[in-house]
Protein backbone atom coordinates (compact mmCIF):
# COMPACT_ATOMS: atom_id res chain seq x y z
CA UNK A 1 0.00 0.00 0.00
CA UNK A 2 1.02 3.60 -0.53
CA UNK A 3 1.22 6.81 1.45
CA UNK A 4 1.62 10.41 0.29
CA UNK A 5 4.77 12.23 1.37
CA UNK A 6 6.00 15.82 1.15
CA UNK A 7 9.49 16.95 2.15
CA UNK A 8 10.77 20.49 2.46
CA UNK A 9 13.24 22.57 4.49
CA UNK A 10 11.57 24.02 7.58
CA UNK A 11 12.89 27.48 6.71
CA UNK A 12 10.99 27.63 3.40
CA UNK A 13 7.76 25.63 3.19
CA UNK A 14 6.37 25.31 -0.36
CA UNK A 15 3.58 27.60 -1.54
CA UNK A 16 2.09 24.86 -3.72
CA UNK A 17 3.02 21.55 -2.08
CA UNK A 18 3.34 18.51 -4.29
CA UNK A 19 2.93 15.21 -2.51
CA UNK A 20 4.60 12.10 -3.90
CA UNK A 21 3.46 8.53 -3.54
CA UNK A 22 5.78 6.34 -1.46
CA UNK A 23 6.17 3.10 0.45
CA UNK A 24 8.20 2.80 3.64
CA UNK A 25 10.19 0.26 5.59
CA UNK A 26 12.42 0.08 8.63
CA UNK A 27 15.92 -1.35 8.27
CA UNK A 28 17.66 -1.47 11.63
CA UNK A 29 17.34 2.08 12.93
CA UNK A 30 16.83 3.67 9.50
CA UNK A 31 13.40 4.66 8.23
CA UNK A 32 13.38 4.49 4.44
CA UNK A 33 10.74 5.98 2.13
CA UNK A 34 10.84 4.70 -1.46
CA UNK A 35 9.42 7.54 -3.52
CA UNK A 36 7.58 7.11 -6.78
CA UNK A 37 8.39 7.45 -9.68
CA UNK A 38 11.94 7.23 -8.33
CA UNK A 39 13.94 8.37 -5.38
CA UNK A 40 14.49 7.57 -1.75
CA UNK A 41 14.43 9.41 1.55
CA UNK A 42 16.24 7.69 4.41
CA UNK A 43 17.17 8.83 7.90
CA UNK A 44 17.88 7.39 11.33
CA UNK A 45 15.05 7.29 13.84
CA UNK A 46 17.28 9.28 16.22
CA UNK A 47 17.18 12.17 13.72
CA UNK A 48 13.47 12.70 14.37
CA UNK A 49 13.21 15.66 16.76
CA UNK A 50 9.45 15.95 16.84
CA UNK A 51 6.34 14.14 15.62
CA UNK A 52 3.06 16.07 15.36
CA UNK A 53 -0.38 15.57 13.92
CA UNK A 54 -1.38 18.00 11.15
CA UNK A 55 -4.60 18.78 9.33
CA UNK A 56 -3.95 19.37 5.65
CA UNK A 57 -6.50 21.99 4.64
CA UNK A 58 -5.23 22.24 1.07
CA UNK A 59 -7.23 19.09 0.28
CA UNK A 60 -11.00 19.12 -0.03
CA UNK A 61 -12.13 17.61 2.30
CA UNK A 62 -9.15 18.18 4.63
CA UNK A 63 -6.93 15.21 5.46
CA UNK A 64 -5.05 14.33 8.60
CA UNK A 65 -1.41 13.34 8.61
CA UNK A 66 1.75 13.43 10.65
CA UNK A 67 4.66 15.84 10.43
CA UNK A 68 8.18 14.67 11.24
CA UNK A 69 10.70 17.38 12.07
CA UNK A 70 14.24 16.17 11.49
CA UNK A 71 17.37 17.34 13.29
CA UNK A 72 18.93 18.99 10.23
CA UNK A 73 15.94 21.26 9.53
CA UNK A 74 13.98 19.12 7.09
CA UNK A 75 10.26 18.49 7.56
CA UNK A 76 8.40 15.46 6.26
CA UNK A 77 4.60 15.36 6.06
CA UNK A 78 3.00 11.95 5.61
CA UNK A 79 -0.66 11.44 4.76
CA UNK A 80 -2.96 8.88 3.21
CA UNK A 81 -4.65 9.57 -0.12
CA UNK A 82 -8.35 9.12 -0.84
CA UNK A 83 -8.23 6.21 -3.29
CA UNK A 84 -9.10 3.12 -1.20
CA UNK A 85 -7.62 0.81 -3.84
CA UNK A 86 -4.05 1.96 -3.21
CA UNK A 87 -4.16 3.75 0.16
CA UNK A 88 -4.91 2.32 3.58
CA UNK A 89 -5.23 4.24 6.85
CA UNK A 90 -3.61 1.32 8.67
CA UNK A 91 -0.31 2.23 7.00
CA UNK A 92 -0.26 5.48 8.99
CA UNK A 93 -0.74 3.51 12.21
CA UNK A 94 2.03 1.14 11.11
CA UNK A 95 4.36 4.10 10.48
CA UNK A 96 3.63 5.52 13.94
CA UNK A 97 4.33 2.13 15.52
CA UNK A 98 7.64 1.96 13.63
CA UNK A 99 8.66 5.39 14.92
CA UNK A 100 7.60 4.89 18.53
CA UNK A 101 8.42 1.18 19.03
CA UNK A 102 12.15 1.72 19.69
CA UNK A 103 11.28 4.49 22.15
CA UNK A 104 8.60 2.63 24.11
CA UNK A 105 9.02 -1.13 23.74
CA UNK A 106 11.21 -2.81 26.31
CA UNK A 107 11.16 0.11 28.73
CA UNK A 108 10.70 -0.99 32.34
CA UNK A 109 7.71 0.65 34.01
CA UNK A 110 5.69 0.34 37.19
CA UNK A 111 1.90 0.55 37.00
CA UNK A 112 -0.28 0.09 40.09
CA UNK A 113 2.51 -1.67 41.97
CA UNK A 114 3.28 -4.08 39.11
CA UNK A 115 6.64 -3.91 37.36
CA UNK A 116 7.02 -5.04 33.78
CA UNK A 117 8.12 -4.01 30.32
CA UNK A 118 6.10 -1.94 27.88
CA UNK A 119 4.96 -3.32 24.54
CA UNK A 120 2.91 -1.83 21.72
CA UNK A 121 0.07 -4.18 20.83
CA UNK A 122 -2.05 -3.15 17.84
CA UNK A 123 -2.86 0.48 18.60
CA UNK A 124 -2.39 0.51 22.36
CA UNK A 125 0.38 0.17 24.91
CA UNK A 126 0.43 -2.71 27.37
CA UNK A 127 2.53 -3.68 30.39
CA UNK A 128 3.89 -7.22 30.14
CA UNK A 129 4.53 -8.80 33.53
CA UNK A 130 5.14 -12.42 34.47
CA UNK A 131 2.31 -14.19 32.69
CA UNK A 132 0.09 -11.10 32.31
CA UNK A 133 -0.50 -8.51 29.62
CA UNK A 134 -2.17 -5.43 31.13
CA UNK A 135 -3.49 -2.62 28.91
CA UNK A 136 -2.48 0.72 30.40
CA UNK A 137 -3.84 4.23 30.33
CA UNK A 138 -1.59 7.09 29.19
CA UNK A 139 -1.45 8.80 32.59
CA UNK A 140 -0.37 5.66 34.47
CA UNK A 141 3.29 5.95 33.41
CA UNK A 142 5.57 8.69 34.69
CA UNK A 143 8.73 10.23 33.30
CA UNK A 144 10.15 10.47 29.81
CA UNK A 145 8.74 7.11 28.70
CA UNK A 146 5.31 8.22 29.90
CA UNK A 147 5.56 11.34 27.72
CA UNK A 148 6.38 9.20 24.69
CA UNK A 149 3.46 6.87 25.44
CA UNK A 150 1.09 9.84 25.74
CA UNK A 151 2.41 11.33 22.48
CA UNK A 152 1.99 8.00 20.65
CA UNK A 153 -1.56 7.46 21.91
CA UNK A 154 -2.58 11.08 21.23
CA UNK A 155 -1.34 10.82 17.63
CA UNK A 156 -3.26 7.57 17.15
CA UNK A 157 -6.38 9.27 18.52
CA UNK A 158 -5.81 12.31 16.26
CA UNK A 159 -5.54 10.12 13.16
CA UNK A 160 -8.56 8.00 14.10
CA UNK A 161 -10.77 11.11 14.51
CA UNK A 162 -10.87 11.41 10.73
CA UNK A 163 -12.56 8.00 10.49
CA UNK A 164 -15.07 8.92 13.21
CA UNK A 165 -15.99 12.20 11.48
CA UNK A 166 -16.91 10.32 8.27
CA UNK A 167 -19.36 8.00 10.03
Secondary structure, DSSP 8 states (H G I E B T S, - for coil): -BEEEEEEETTS--SS---EEEEEEEETTEEEEEESSS-EEEEEGGGEEEEEEEEETTSSS-EEEEEEEETTSEEEEEE--S-TTTB-THHHHHHHHHHHHHHHTT-EEEETTEEEEEEEETTEEEEEETTEEEE--GGG--HHHHHHHHHHHHHHHHHHHHHHHH-
